[in-house]
Amino acid sequence: MPMINQPHAAYGYTGLDTVVGQTTVDLEASAAVTSKRAVTIGTNGKVALAATDSTASLVLGIASNGSTVSTGDVVRVVTYGVVTSVPCDGAVAAGSILKRSVTTTGSVAATASPAAGEAIGFALAASASNLCTVFVCKSL
């Protein structure tokens, strides 16, 4: 029977995002989308940065394309899993439920009582330098 000698770094991976894995979907951008930002899906099936006044329940996940993409380009969106260095507004403690920010487009913010469908996921660690590690899980 095979034995894992490094249970916290299985198969040579040590980063949480690679150990846990991600579920992603590739969608067309309806406007420029910056990586590691919260995105919403429109009725046309295209994604854009989550605006501060957008419908919270339409936030799909976090863009993870590695750079800014232009209108019409494909955006990889993490719908489940870990994303590091996501911009956040205000104090975020480990375990905080996160939603799209109401002050900064594409950022996330902590919430104590999210409305139905509003939660994007939760913070795995306290924020540092206005960045946090997010476990994206829209079913919260």
Secondary structure by P-SEA (a helix, b strand, c coil): cccccccccccccccccccbbbbbbbbbbcccccccbbbbbcccccccccccccccccccbbbcccccccccbbbbbbccccccccccccccccccccccccccccbbbbbcccccccccbbbcccccccbbbbcccccc
